[in-house]
């Protein structure tokens, strides 16, 4: 569980920090995966391959 301290009444900054920590930990991604339920191994492989392609295209776009 992440703990965020609100300083000087800056709730917006604390909320931004919380969202960044959750994204870094992959918390939201884990929750979404659990909501999907069981996936067949083939479906899981296809999904992982599709995600890898998407990430590689994103990396190409950033570095080019």
Secondary structure, DSSP 4 states (H G I P E B T S, - for coil): -------TT-HHHHHHHHHHHHHHHTHHHHHHHHHH----HHHHHHHHHHHHHHHHHHHHHHH-
